[in-house]
Amino acid sequence: MQLPDRWIAHLDMDAFYASVELLRYPQLKGEAVVIGGRRADAPRQLEDGRWEYARLRNYTGRGVVTTSTYAARDLGVFSAMGLMKAALRAPDAILLPADFDSYRKYSRLFKAAVAEVAPVIEDRGIDEIYIDLTDVPGVRDTVGHDPLGGVKAVAREIKNSVGRATGLTCSIGVTPNKLLSKIASELEKPDGITVLTMDDLPTRIWPLAVRKINGIGPKAGEKLVKLGLHTVGDIAAADPAWLVEQFGESYGQWLHNASHGRDSRPVVTHSEPVSVSRETTFERDLHAVHDKALLGQIMDELCERLAQDLARKRYAGKTVGIKLRFEGFVTVTRDQTLKTPVATAADIRRAVGLCLKRVSFDKRLRLMGVRVGNLVHASELAAAPAASPTAVLGQAPARENLPLF
């Protein structure tokens, strides 16, 4: 066995949102639980001490599953599935509202716990990270007669550290690169450790379905299957020139390299966000005139929450955009570029008003979102004089004079 020059880990928290909720409601451990309900779906403790839970069968609306416990997944309920569809598969499943403040808290806790063992971390979202273990002490030690004993021990130490800090489990894949580690972290879920070298490609990676490679989406996956390539090994065995002919120079060459486990991407310890956004899907379609007050309230709340996100991340932005989805799934976006970066709810709301003026509201609305892009860090604004709303937005009308919401 030839050991790699790099050891890269991918850590994925197990059913993260659902697991955080089970810390709050440990009596639900082992039950089919779905996260994605409304605040009204929160459990109630009765006078006799028993708990009353919302059941999926009683849900009506357009909400989607944020995540589900493994027991619910066994019943066919998965993330991004409509809750009404999920109710047909698991009507007795317990429905809980999402609590993103708690999820962010536990996200910070588990990442801090990992950093104590291995500080070179690439943040990939609220529940997953890449970790460069290459220079972590002990990672190349042989334990007994196992040359992988050291890297396994480090992975186990990371898992134990996460467990102590959060009470939650995670799954870790450790391989020579990010592409393989992403795949490996899924192989022994939940609460697993998978360590692979390039020697394991034929037995552990090539038998997998093509969609197991991160970067092969639904359309590419469907085309590969139509071409007779069902597994990663099928792609690896294909002529590289034929792959380029079928998928183009860049993607065809990437498919060849990915199927052979080649990936030289480094672990990136810091990256600046491109934009920050908030959006919500309505329980029923809303009319721009008849539901004007409600739409205005929802947009106010979105702008307020977005301003809080910007303040927490210490950003401001020069571009404010809206996203509107109408009945029939027609999506419209509009952007407003400003003279000076904004970060307050009031300034974001004024820019939103300018965007709304450029939309024709001839259908009912089902989704509304707001985004701030073209970001700058707060430290870059420290020396800049504060701008008035008029200076920021030109001749932006006051909120009460806006024609919509």
C-alpha positions as CSV (number, residue, x, y, z in Angstrom):
1,M,0.0,0.0,0.0
2,Q,1.3,3.4,-1.0
3,L,0.3,6.1,1.4
4,P,-0.7,9.5,-0.1
5,D,1.1,12.7,0.3
6,R,-2.1,14.3,1.6
7,W,-4.8,13.3,4.0
8,I,-8.0,15.3,3.5
9,A,-11.1,14.6,5.6
10,H,-14.7,15.5,4.9
11,L,-16.9,15.7,8.0
12,D,-20.6,15.6,7.7
13,M,-22.9,16.0,10.7
14,D,-25.5,13.2,10.9
15,A,-29.1,14.4,10.1
16,F,-27.9,17.7,11.7
17,Y,-31.1,19.7,12.2
18,A,-33.0,16.7,13.3
19,S,-30.3,15.6,15.7
20,V,-30.2,19.1,17.3
21,E,-34.0,18.8,17.8
22,L,-33.5,15.4,19.5
23,L,-31.2,17.0,22.0
24,R,-34.2,19.2,22.9
25,Y,-36.7,16.3,22.7
26,P,-34.7,13.2,23.6
27,Q,-38.0,11.2,24.0
28,L,-38.3,11.2,20.2
29,K,-35.0,9.3,19.7
30,G,-35.7,6.5,17.2
31,E,-38.9,8.1,16.0
32,A,-39.7,9.3,12.5
33,V,-39.3,13.0,12.8
34,V,-39.5,15.6,10.1
35,I,-38.1,19.2,10.4
36,G,-39.8,21.9,8.4
37,G,-43.0,22.8,10.1
38,R,-44.3,26.2,11.2
39,R,-43.9,27.7,14.7
40,A,-47.4,26.6,15.4
41,D,-46.2,23.0,15.0
42,A,-44.0,23.2,18.0
43,P,-44.6,20.5,20.6
44,R,-46.8,21.3,23.6
45,Q,-46.4,19.8,27.1
46,L,-49.8,19.0,28.6
47,E,-50.7,19.4,32.3
48,D,-50.1,15.8,33.0
49,G,-46.6,16.1,31.7
50,R,-47.1,14.3,28.4
51,W,-46.1,15.9,25.1
52,E,-48.4,16.6,22.2
53,Y,-46.8,16.7,18.8
54,A,-47.9,17.8,15.3
55,R,-48.2,14.9,12.9
56,L,-47.4,15.1,9.2
57,R,-50.8,13.9,8.2
58,N,-52.4,17.2,9.5
59,Y,-50.1,19.5,7.5
60,T,-51.5,21.7,4.8
61,G,-49.4,24.1,2.8
62,R,-46.4,24.4,0.5
63,G,-43.6,23.8,3.0
64,V,-40.7,21.5,2.3
65,V,-38.8,19.0,4.4
66,T,-35.6,20.7,5.8
67,T,-34.3,17.4,7.0
68,S,-35.5,14.2,8.6
69,T,-34.3,11.5,11.0
70,Y,-33.0,8.3,9.7
71,A,-36.2,6.6,10.8
72,A,-38.2,9.0,8.6
73,R,-35.8,8.4,5.7
74,D,-36.5,4.7,5.9
75,L,-40.1,5.6,5.1
76,G,-39.0,7.6,2.0
77,V,-39.0,11.1,3.5
78,F,-36.0,13.2,2.4
79,S,-34.7,16.8,2.4
80,A,-36.4,19.2,-0.1
81,M,-39.4,17.0,-0.5
82,G,-42.8,18.8,-0.2
83,L,-44.4,18.2,3.2
84,M,-47.7,17.2,1.6
85,K,-45.9,14.5,-0.4
86,A,-44.0,13.4,2.7
87,A,-47.3,13.1,4.5
88,L,-48.5,10.5,2.0
89,R,-45.4,8.4,2.8
90,A,-45.2,8.9,6.5
91,P,-48.5,10.3,7.8
92,D,-47.7,9.4,11.4
93,A,-44.3,11.1,11.4
94,I,-43.8,13.9,13.9
95,L,-43.5,17.4,12.5
96,L,-41.2,20.0,14.2
97,P,-40.5,23.6,13.2
98,A,-37.0,24.6,12.2
99,D,-34.9,26.5,14.7
100,F,-32.0,28.0,12.8
101,D,-30.6,29.9,15.7
102,S,-30.0,26.6,17.5
103,Y,-28.5,25.0,14.4
104,R,-26.0,27.9,14.0
105,K,-25.1,27.6,17.6
106,Y,-24.3,23.9,17.3
107,S,-22.5,24.5,14.0
108,R,-20.1,26.9,15.7
109,L,-19.6,24.4,18.5
110,F,-18.7,21.4,16.3
111,K,-16.3,23.5,14.2
112,A,-14.5,24.8,17.2
113,A,-14.2,21.3,18.6
114,V,-12.6,20.1,15.3
115,A,-10.2,23.1,15.2
116,E,-8.8,22.0,18.5
117,V,-7.5,18.8,16.9
118,A,-7.0,19.9,13.3
119,P,-7.0,23.7,12.6
120,V,-6.9,23.7,8.8
121,I,-10.6,23.7,8.0
122,E,-12.6,24.7,5.0
123,D,-16.2,25.7,5.9
124,R,-18.7,24.2,3.5
125,G,-21.9,25.1,5.2
126,I,-23.7,24.8,8.5
127,D,-23.2,21.0,8.8
128,E,-20.1,20.0,6.8
129,I,-16.4,20.9,6.6
130,Y,-13.2,19.7,4.9
131,I,-10.2,19.3,7.1
132,D,-6.5,19.0,6.0
133,L,-5.0,16.3,8.2
134,T,-1.7,16.1,6.4
135,D,0.4,17.8,9.1
136,V,-1.6,16.8,12.2
137,P,0.7,15.0,14.7
138,G,0.3,11.3,14.6
139,V,-1.6,11.0,11.4
140,R,1.2,9.0,9.7
141,D,1.8,6.7,12.6
142,T,1.5,2.9,12.2
143,V,-0.7,1.4,14.9
144,G,0.1,-2.3,15.4
145,H,0.5,-3.5,11.9
146,D,-1.9,-1.0,10.4
147,P,-0.2,1.7,8.4
148,L,-3.6,3.6,8.5
149,G,-3.8,3.3,12.2
150,G,-2.6,6.9,12.8
151,V,-5.1,8.6,10.4
152,K,-7.9,6.5,11.9
153,A,-7.0,7.5,15.4
154,V,-7.0,11.2,14.4
155,A,-10.4,10.8,12.8
156,R,-11.7,9.1,15.9
157,E,-10.3,11.9,18.1
158,I,-12.1,14.4,16.0
159,K,-15.4,12.5,16.3
160,N,-15.0,12.2,20.0
161,S,-14.2,15.9,20.3
162,V,-17.4,16.8,18.3
163,G,-19.4,14.4,20.5
164,R,-18.2,15.9,23.7
165,A,-18.8,19.5,22.6
166,T,-22.3,18.9,21.1
167,G,-23.7,15.6,22.1
168,L,-24.1,14.9,18.3
169,T,-22.6,12.3,15.9
170,C,-20.9,12.9,12.6
171,S,-19.5,10.8,9.8
172,I,-15.9,11.3,8.5
173,G,-14.3,10.2,5.2
174,V,-10.6,10.5,4.9
175,T,-8.8,10.1,1.6
176,P,-6.1,11.7,-0.5
177,N,-8.4,14.5,-1.8
178,K,-11.7,16.4,-1.3
179,L,-13.6,14.6,-4.1
180,L,-13.0,11.1,-2.7
181,S,-13.5,12.2,0.9
182,K,-16.9,13.7,0.1
183,I,-17.9,10.3,-1.2
184,A,-16.3,8.4,1.6
185,S,-18.1,10.3,4.3
186,E,-21.4,8.9,3.0
187,L,-20.3,5.2,2.9
188,E,-20.6,4.4,6.7
189,K,-23.4,6.8,7.8
190,P,-24.4,7.5,10.4
191,D,-21.6,7.8,13.0
192,G,-19.0,6.3,10.7
193,I,-15.3,6.6,9.8
194,T,-14.1,5.6,6.3
195,V,-10.4,5.8,5.4
196,L,-9.5,5.1,1.7
197,T,-6.4,5.2,-0.4
198,M,-6.2,5.1,-4.2
199,D,-5.8,1.3,-3.9
200,D,-9.5,1.2,-2.7
201,L,-10.9,2.8,-5.9
202,P,-11.8,-0.5,-7.7
203,T,-13.6,-2.0,-4.6
204,R,-15.1,1.0,-2.8
205,I,-15.6,3.7,-5.4
206,W,-16.0,2.2,-8.9
207,P,-19.1,0.1,-7.9
208,L,-21.0,3.2,-6.9
209,A,-23.7,4.9,-9.0
210,V,-22.5,7.8,-11.1
211,R,-24.5,10.4,-9.1
212,K,-22.4,9.6,-6.0
213,I,-19.7,11.8,-7.5
214,N,-20.2,15.4,-6.3
215,G,-20.4,17.4,-9.5
216,I,-22.5,15.0,-11.5
217,G,-26.0,16.4,-11.3
218,P,-29.4,15.1,-12.5
219,K,-29.0,16.0,-16.1
220,A,-25.5,14.7,-16.5
221,G,-26.4,11.6,-14.5
222,E,-29.3,10.9,-16.8
223,K,-27.2,11.3,-19.9
224,L,-24.5,9.0,-18.5
225,V,-27.0,6.3,-17.8
226,K,-28.5,6.7,-21.3
227,L,-25.0,6.2,-22.7
228,G,-24.7,3.0,-20.7
229,L,-22.5,4.4,-18.0
230,H,-24.2,3.4,-14.7
231,T,-21.3,3.3,-12.2
232,V,-18.2,5.3,-11.5
233,G,-16.3,2.3,-12.8
234,D,-18.1,2.5,-16.1
235,I,-16.9,6.1,-16.5
236,A,-13.4,5.2,-15.5
237,A,-13.4,2.5,-18.2
238,A,-14.7,4.8,-20.9
239,D,-12.4,6.3,-23.6
240,P,-11.4,9.9,-22.4
241,A,-11.7,11.2,-26.0
242,W,-15.3,9.7,-26.2
243,L,-16.2,11.4,-22.9
244,V,-14.9,14.8,-24.3
245,E,-16.9,14.1,-27.5
246,Q,-20.1,13.5,-25.5
247,F,-19.7,16.2,-22.8
248,G,-17.3,18.8,-24.1
249,E,-13.6,19.4,-23.4
250,S,-13.8,20.7,-19.8
251,Y,-16.5,18.5,-18.4
252,G,-15.5,15.4,-20.3
253,Q,-11.9,15.6,-19.0
254,W,-13.2,16.3,-15.5
255,L,-15.4,13.1,-15.6
256,H,-12.4,11.1,-16.6
257,N,-10.3,12.5,-13.8
258,A,-13.0,12.3,-11.2
259,S,-13.8,8.7,-12.0
260,H,-10.1,7.9,-11.4
261,G,-10.2,9.7,-8.0
262,R,-8.0,12.6,-9.2
263,D,-8.5,16.0,-7.4
264,S,-5.8,18.5,-6.6
265,R,-8.0,21.2,-5.0
266,P,-6.6,22.5,-1.7
267,V,-8.5,23.0,1.5
268,V,-9.4,26.7,1.4
269,T,-9.5,28.1,4.9
270,H,-11.3,31.3,4.1
271,S,-13.5,32.6,1.3
272,E,-15.6,35.7,0.9
273,P,-19.3,35.2,0.3
274,V,-20.7,36.6,-3.0
275,S,-24.0,37.6,-1.5
276,V,-26.3,37.1,1.4
277,S,-30.0,36.4,1.0
278,R,-33.3,35.5,2.7
279,E,-36.5,34.1,1.1
280,T,-39.8,32.5,2.1
281,T,-42.5,30.4,0.4
282,F,-46.0,31.3,1.3
283,E,-48.6,28.9,2.6
284,R,-51.0,30.2,-0.1
285,D,-50.6,32.3,-3.2
286,L,-50.9,36.0,-2.3
287,H,-52.4,38.8,-4.4
288,A,-50.4,42.0,-4.9
289,V,-53.4,44.2,-4.2
290,H,-55.7,42.2,-1.9
291,D,-52.8,41.0,0.3
292,K,-50.7,44.1,0.0
293,A,-50.4,44.7,3.8
294,L,-49.3,41.1,4.4
295,L,-46.8,41.2,1.6
296,G,-45.4,44.4,3.0
297,Q,-45.0,42.8,6.4
298,I,-43.3,39.8,5.0
299,M,-40.9,41.9,3.0
300,D,-40.1,44.0,6.1
301,E,-39.3,40.9,8.0
302,L,-37.1,39.5,5.3
303,C,-35.1,42.8,5.1
304,E,-34.8,42.9,8.9
305,R,-33.5,39.3,9.0
306,L,-31.1,40.0,6.1
307,A,-29.8,43.1,7.9
308,Q,-29.2,40.9,11.0
309,D,-27.3,38.4,8.9
310,L,-25.1,41.2,7.4
311,A,-24.4,42.7,10.9
312,R,-23.4,39.3,12.2
313,K,-21.1,38.6,9.3
314,R,-19.9,42.3,9.3
315,Y,-20.8,43.0,5.6
316,A,-22.5,45.7,3.6
317,G,-23.4,45.5,-0.1
318,K,-23.9,47.8,-3.1
319,T,-26.4,45.6,-4.9
320,V,-29.9,44.8,-3.6
321,G,-32.0,42.3,-5.4
322,I,-35.4,40.7,-5.2
323,K,-36.7,37.3,-6.2
324,L,-40.4,36.7,-6.9
325,R,-41.9,33.4,-7.8
326,F,-45.4,33.6,-9.2
327,E,-48.1,30.9,-9.7
328,G,-47.0,28.6,-12.5
329,F,-43.4,28.7,-11.1
330,V,-42.5,31.8,-13.1
331,T,-39.5,33.4,-11.3
332,V,-38.6,37.1,-11.7
333,T,-35.5,38.8,-10.4
334,R,-34.6,42.5,-10.3
335,D,-31.5,44.2,-9.0
336,Q,-30.7,47.7,-7.9
337,T,-27.0,48.9,-7.8
338,L,-26.4,51.7,-5.3
339,K,-23.8,54.4,-5.0
340,T,-22.8,53.4,-1.5
341,P,-22.9,50.0,0.3
342,V,-25.9,49.5,2.6
343,A,-26.5,47.2,5.5
344,T,-29.5,48.4,7.5
345,A,-33.0,47.1,7.1
346,A,-34.4,50.5,6.2
347,D,-31.8,51.1,3.4
348,I,-32.3,47.6,2.0
349,R,-36.1,48.1,2.1
350,R,-35.9,51.3,0.1
351,A,-33.8,49.6,-2.6
352,V,-36.3,46.8,-2.6
353,G,-39.0,49.3,-3.3
354,L,-37.1,50.5,-6.4
355,C,-36.8,46.9,-7.6
356,L,-40.5,46.2,-7.1
357,K,-41.5,49.2,-9.3
358,R,-39.9,47.3,-12.2
359,V,-42.1,44.2,-11.9
360,S,-45.5,43.5,-13.4
361,F,-47.8,41.9,-10.8
362,D,-50.3,40.2,-13.0
363,K,-50.2,36.9,-11.2
364,R,-50.4,35.8,-7.6
365,L,-47.1,35.3,-5.6
366,R,-45.9,32.1,-4.0
367,L,-42.4,33.0,-3.0
368,M,-40.5,36.2,-2.2
369,G,-36.8,36.8,-1.5
370,V,-34.3,39.6,-1.0
371,R,-30.6,39.6,-1.6
372,V,-27.6,41.9,-0.9
373,G,-24.6,41.4,-3.2
374,N,-21.4,43.1,-4.3
375,L,-20.3,42.8,-0.7
376,V,-17.6,44.7,1.2
377,H,-16.4,44.0,4.7
378,A,-17.3,46.4,7.4
379,S,-13.6,47.2,8.1
380,E,-13.5,48.7,4.6
381,L,-16.3,51.1,5.5
382,A,-14.8,52.3,8.7
383,A,-13.1,55.4,7.2
384,A,-16.0,56.2,4.8
385,P,-18.5,58.9,5.9
386,A,-22.0,57.7,6.6
387,A,-24.4,58.3,3.7
388,S,-27.9,59.4,4.0
389,P,-30.6,57.3,2.4
390,T,-31.0,59.9,-0.4
391,A,-27.2,59.8,-1.1
392,V,-27.3,56.0,-1.1
393,L,-30.3,55.5,-3.3
394,G,-30.6,58.7,-5.4
395,Q,-34.2,59.8,-5.4
396,A,-35.6,56.8,-3.7
397,P,-39.2,57.4,-2.5
398,A,-40.1,57.0,1.1
399,R,-41.7,53.6,2.1
400,E,-45.2,55.0,2.3
401,N,-45.0,56.4,-1.3
402,L,-44.0,53.1,-2.9
403,P,-46.7,51.8,-5.2
404,L,-46.3,48.1,-4.1
405,F,-46.0,46.6,-0.6
